[in-house]
């Protein structure tokens, strides 16, 4: 084996294993079983948890893929009224935390909400229980998470060769046929990357499912930890979520086989023009999604915020914004740098089953709830300290616990999947012939990275950075448990006010979070237009 290749494998493996450390700690909990409590969970709760979680995953997965892919295809391939501003407006629901969307929907559409009151009093329709069944929670997740698929599918559709689709049009193929036979298969890696992130986000969610009283693995994890103080059982249940995420990735890879698509082109040409009624119907549908997923929740938050702004706003929000900004920017930079290193193409990586497996393992942290990720880190650091003291060293607990380092570690490990999936999808569009030509001309590995890999992967890197930044801003459990003293964030303020039932006051920090996310997306839009010319 080439020495450079061996060195690359060793350092990449160490980096991936370090990111995956909390997953190993969670898996280690199986060696410390709580037999009686685990028997209670497995016999009385596990069957219902499996079925409820499966229904949720299937519904959310199908909904986000359908909605995100169709919306992305329309804004890229079809010219219709309002397309230009809707293309960017459809990103905005990503800035709304899922738990904020959930409590707004419950406040508006619950039996005592003004929507149902209007239906009963003015339309004479019977009321309904929004918490009954799984349809309402699935819709909430779909509206909250479809931007994952939309963002990645949009970037993929923009890079497809228009000439192939135009050739199909000249041969008389209908648009729906071309979509399923050309556009959709070519965008599959990007769509599946968004789907995997969506499913892992759904697996790890606690806020939405608890508000809707919908029991999943995550609620059982919090019950084992919060009600029974059994961290081992909570970690064991969390490890099952990691196992589910692993099989999702594995089966997708097996189904894809060796299929690959390479392209460095970016197209702004519209293939179809929806004129007349068809164009306005498309526009109406897209606007309806935007209204339900963003504008209506935003207006409700504005109403609540206007009523409580004088009572809630103070100089303490400067500290909230400062803490949120520092944690968001630093963690996003660290995550995308590591994700880019792990996603860089190369013969050393493709030839190593071990290295590929370790990298995949490093991206499974997204399936862990933030609280369990925090416990895994705390438990892992404690065990390292025990080993250090045993061999005559000093404990590192007082150095690591309550530090920004540990919180950033949790962010990187938790959100590595987002950055990696986005960047890897971009790396798969690098033509092998381009790399071979550069090597024949004597280009070094470093020159390949800076002059070929990074420029082509830049859209995926930028998208990954945005996704990580917004998710870090919204992250609640890990931040709540690991934050240093005095580092309260906007998400912490939303949680503390909501926990006390002060929803009107909680709207104030929620609105600041939305403004913060809008600024991040504005930066993304500026860079996207300036450097990548994809608008």
C-alpha positions, 0 to 999 in steps of 0.5 A: 500500500502507498505510504501517502494512502496509508497516512490518509486512511489513518488520519481520516479514520481518527477524525471520523472515530473522534466524531463518532465517539458519542455513538460508541458511548451510547452503544457501550450502555448495552454492557451495563443493562438495567434488566427489570426496567428494560423488560418493562419497556420491551414488553409493554411499550416497544411494540407500540413504539415501533409501529408509531415510529414506523408510521411517522417515518413513512408518512414524513419521508413520503411527504417531504420527498414528494413536496420537496422534489416537486417544488424544486423541479417547478422552480428550476424547470418551469417558468410560472407567475411568481417563480423568482421570489417563490424560489427563495421564499420556499427556503424560509420554512427551514428557519422555523423550529419544528417545535415552534411550528407545532405549538403555533398549529396547536394554538390555531387549529386545536378545538379551542383555536380560532380556526375551529371556532370559525368553522363551527360558528360560521360554517356549521362544521363539526370540530375535530381533535388535531392530536387524534391519529398521526396525520397532523403531526406528519403534516407538521413535520413535512412543512418543517422539514421539506426544505431539506429535500427542496434545497438539495434537489434544487441544486441537483436540478440546476446541474442537470444537462438541459440538452438531454431533456431537450432531446427527449422533448424533440422525440415527443416525450411528455414532460411527466415522462421526462421527469420520471425517466431523466430528471428524477433519476439524475437527482436521486443522490441529492433527494435521498441525502435530503430524505436521510437527514429528514428521517434522522431529524424526525427520529431525534425530535422530542418537542413536536411529538411531546406537544402532540402526545405522540409516543415514539422512541424519543419520548420513551428515551426521555421517559427512561431518563427523566422519569426513571433516571435510567441513563443506560436504558435511554442510551440503549433505546437511542442506540436502536435509533442509530441502528435504524439510521444505519440501515436506512443508509445501507439499504439506500446504498445497496439500491443505488448500486454503482450508478453515478452522475457527473456534471459541473454545469449550472443551468438557468434555462427554463425548459417549460413555460406554464402560461394561463390557467396551468401557471396560475394553478402551480403558483397557487399551490406553491403560495399555499405551501409557503403560507401554511409553512411560514407566513401563517405561523409568522403572522401568529408569532407577530401577533403574540410578540406585539402583545408581549414585546414591552414585557419581554424585551430587555438588554439580556437579548444582546447576550442571547444573540451574541451566544447564539451567533458565536455557537452557530458560526463556529460550529458550522465552520468546524462541521463543514471543514471536517465534513469536506475532509471526509467527503473528498473523493480519492482512491484511498477512500473508495478502496477501503471498506473500513474507512467508508464504514467509519465515515458512515458511522460518524454521520449517524449522530443525527439520529440521537436526541440532543439530550442523549448526545449530551449524556453520551459525551458527559459519560464518555469524558467521565470514563476518560477521567477515571482511566486517567486517574487510574494510571496516575494522571489528573481528572479532566472533568473540571476542564471539559465540563461546562466548556464551550469545547464540549458543546461544540463537540456535541454540535459537530457530532450531532450535525455531521450528517447534514454537512456530509450528505450535502457535500458528498452529493456535490463531490459525486458530480466531479468527473473522474476524467477531470481528476485523471487529467489533472494528475497526468499534468502533475497536479499534487493532492493539495492542488487537486483539492484547492483548484478542482475539488473545492470549487466544484463542491462549493455549492454543496459546502455552502448548502451544508454550512447553512443547514448546519448553522440553522440547525445549531441555532434551533438545537435545544436539549444539548445546548440546555445541558452542556452550555457554559454558565451565562451562555443562554441562547435564543432557543433556551429562552424560547424553551424556558418561557414555553415550559411555563406556558408563556406562549405570548412571551415565547413568541419574542425570542422565537421571532428573533430566531427567525430573523437570525435565520433569515439573515443566514439565508440572506448571506447564503443567497448573496454567496449563491448569486455572487460565486455560483450563479445558480439564481 
